[in-house]
């Protein structure tokens, strides 16, 4: 089991990282996607003032190995 840290960025001061223990990197990626799904309603409601959101996943070394981004762009 390894510890993974999840950081949410949305143009505001970031909340503290969430650190959890998971079996492997694939599980951490799935957890990041689930986190984005849980945040989706808030993300969509706030895209006009904060057009970019990102959840990044770091391993125990501190290196980011996975990112999920949601960006709103006007055409």
Backbone bond lengths (Angstrom), bond angles and torsions (degrees), N, CA, C in turn:
res aa  C-N    CA-C-N  psi(-1)  N-CA   C-N-CA  omega(-1)  CA-C   N-CA-C  phi
1 X - - - 1.454 - - 1.531 108.37 -
2 X 1.319 115.08 141.11 1.459 121.41 179.34 1.514 109.62 -125.59
3 X 1.333 114.81 158.50 1.463 120.32 177.33 1.527 108.35 -97.27
4 X 1.329 115.26 133.75 1.463 122.55 178.62 1.520 108.79 -124.13
5 X 1.327 115.66 141.09 1.463 121.49 178.76 1.514 109.25 -110.24
6 X 1.327 115.25 136.70 1.459 122.85 -179.72 1.531 107.79 -115.88
7 X 1.335 116.31 127.99 1.463 121.29 179.84 1.533 108.63 -121.87
8 X 1.331 115.53 129.56 1.464 121.67 177.37 1.522 107.87 -104.01
9 X 1.331 116.03 127.83 1.468 121.20 177.51 1.521 108.37 -122.97
10 X 1.322 114.98 135.34 1.466 118.99 179.98 1.521 112.38 -149.69
11 X 1.316 118.18 26.82 1.454 121.12 178.40 1.514 114.20 84.81
12 X 1.284 117.52 0.12 1.462 123.23 177.19 1.524 108.15 -115.12
13 X 1.343 117.55 168.97 1.463 117.35 174.39 1.528 109.55 -56.05
14 X 1.319 116.83 129.77 1.469 119.00 -174.30 1.518 112.48 -72.08
15 X 1.332 115.32 145.19 1.473 118.54 171.41 1.522 108.02 -70.51
16 X 1.307 117.93 166.27 1.470 119.53 176.60 1.528 110.57 -58.97
17 X 1.317 115.46 147.00 1.462 119.78 176.14 1.519 109.92 -61.11
18 X 1.308 115.32 146.30 1.456 122.16 173.55 1.524 106.66 -96.52
19 X 1.311 118.27 122.88 1.462 121.90 179.70 1.525 108.56 -116.74
20 X 1.347 114.39 125.91 1.465 119.54 179.66 1.533 109.94 -135.06
21 X 1.295 115.55 159.58 1.464 122.11 178.04 1.523 108.44 -98.56
22 X 1.329 114.77 127.87 1.463 121.23 -179.07 1.529 108.93 -136.26
23 X 1.339 116.72 161.07 1.463 119.67 -176.60 1.526 114.49 -67.78
24 X 1.361 117.41 -34.33 1.459 118.91 -174.88 1.530 110.71 -163.78
25 X 1.339 114.83 176.34 1.465 121.11 -177.91 1.531 111.91 -63.98
26 X 1.310 118.05 -34.93 1.466 120.50 178.55 1.526 110.59 -61.77
27 X 1.318 116.82 -39.27 1.468 120.74 177.59 1.521 110.60 -66.60
28 X 1.323 117.27 -35.93 1.465 120.82 178.28 1.528 110.69 -66.58
29 X 1.325 117.10 -40.06 1.468 120.56 177.08 1.526 110.60 -62.32
30 X 1.323 116.70 -44.09 1.464 120.41 178.16 1.520 110.99 -62.17
31 X 1.329 116.96 -39.48 1.468 121.02 178.94 1.529 110.54 -64.87
32 X 1.336 117.87 -38.71 1.469 121.12 177.92 1.527 110.73 -63.65
33 X 1.321 117.06 -42.72 1.466 120.44 178.18 1.518 111.16 -65.24
34 X 1.318 117.58 -39.88 1.468 121.14 177.43 1.525 110.16 -64.56
35 X 1.325 117.13 -38.32 1.463 120.99 178.46 1.532 109.65 -62.62
36 X 1.325 117.11 -43.14 1.470 120.24 177.93 1.524 110.87 -63.91
37 X 1.311 117.44 -39.24 1.462 120.22 178.05 1.525 110.37 -62.66
38 X 1.328 117.07 -40.63 1.462 120.75 178.63 1.522 111.79 -66.86
39 X 1.335 117.02 -33.15 1.467 121.59 -178.84 1.535 113.36 -86.03
40 X 1.318 117.72 -7.55 1.465 121.74 -170.77 1.526 113.54 -52.48
41 X 1.302 119.11 -44.64 1.459 120.81 -178.04 1.529 110.23 -61.89
42 X 1.322 117.33 -45.26 1.458 121.01 178.97 1.521 111.49 -67.13
43 X 1.327 116.85 -38.57 1.454 120.51 179.73 1.523 110.35 -62.20
44 X 1.323 117.32 -49.22 1.463 121.49 -178.02 1.521 111.02 -62.12
45 X 1.310 117.92 -41.66 1.460 121.28 -179.65 1.522 111.89 -66.05
46 X 1.326 118.04 -25.41 1.463 121.64 -173.97 1.530 113.50 -106.26
47 X 1.322 118.69 3.88 1.462 120.63 -176.35 1.526 113.39 -66.40
48 X 1.317 118.69 -21.76 1.471 119.08 179.30 1.527 111.49 -72.18
49 X 1.318 118.75 -32.86 1.465 120.79 179.72 1.525 112.51 -97.87
50 X 1.299 118.10 -27.50 1.468 123.51 177.52 1.523 107.91 -130.75
51 X 1.353 116.89 86.13 1.464 119.56 -170.24 1.521 115.43 -71.17
52 X 1.298 119.49 -2.29 1.454 119.90 178.78 1.511 112.66 -135.11
53 X 1.313 116.45 132.63 1.459 123.94 176.14 1.519 107.74 -126.37
54 X 1.317 115.57 147.68 1.455 119.38 178.60 1.527 109.91 -148.26
55 X 1.319 115.65 136.46 1.462 122.40 170.29 1.522 105.69 -113.92
56 X 1.332 116.50 121.90 1.458 119.91 178.16 1.527 108.97 -116.03
57 X 1.329 114.74 149.19 1.460 121.70 -178.43 1.531 108.28 -119.15
58 X 1.333 115.19 128.19 1.464 121.83 176.81 1.518 109.36 -115.50
59 X 1.320 115.23 148.21 1.463 119.05 175.38 1.521 109.79 -92.73
60 X 1.311 117.19 -170.15 1.458 121.81 -175.77 1.522 113.26 -64.35
61 X 1.336 117.58 -21.75 1.462 120.68 178.53 1.523 111.61 -80.04
62 X 1.337 117.04 -11.87 1.462 121.34 -177.95 1.513 113.44 92.94
63 X 1.318 117.07 -4.83 1.454 121.40 179.82 1.519 111.96 -80.02
64 X 1.339 115.96 130.90 1.467 120.76 176.83 1.528 108.29 -74.83
65 X 1.332 116.44 129.15 1.462 119.74 179.25 1.523 113.09 -123.17
66 X 1.333 117.68 -2.78 1.464 119.69 -179.90 1.519 108.91 -155.77
67 X 1.345 116.29 136.82 1.465 121.51 176.89 1.523 109.55 -136.39
68 X 1.320 114.69 142.11 1.456 121.83 172.50 1.523 105.99 -121.69
69 X 1.334 116.95 125.28 1.463 120.64 -177.65 1.516 110.98 -122.57
70 X 1.329 115.54 145.42 1.462 122.94 172.88 1.520 105.87 -126.50
71 X 1.334 116.46 122.58 1.466 120.93 -176.71 1.523 109.12 -132.71
72 X 1.345 115.64 134.40 1.462 120.60 174.86 1.525 107.81 -105.17
73 X 1.331 116.74 131.46 1.452 121.77 179.16 1.525 109.00 -129.54
74 X 1.307 114.75 137.63 1.459 119.96 174.82 1.509 109.06 -92.40
75 X 1.306 116.09 142.79 1.460 120.46 -179.39 1.512 110.88 -104.97
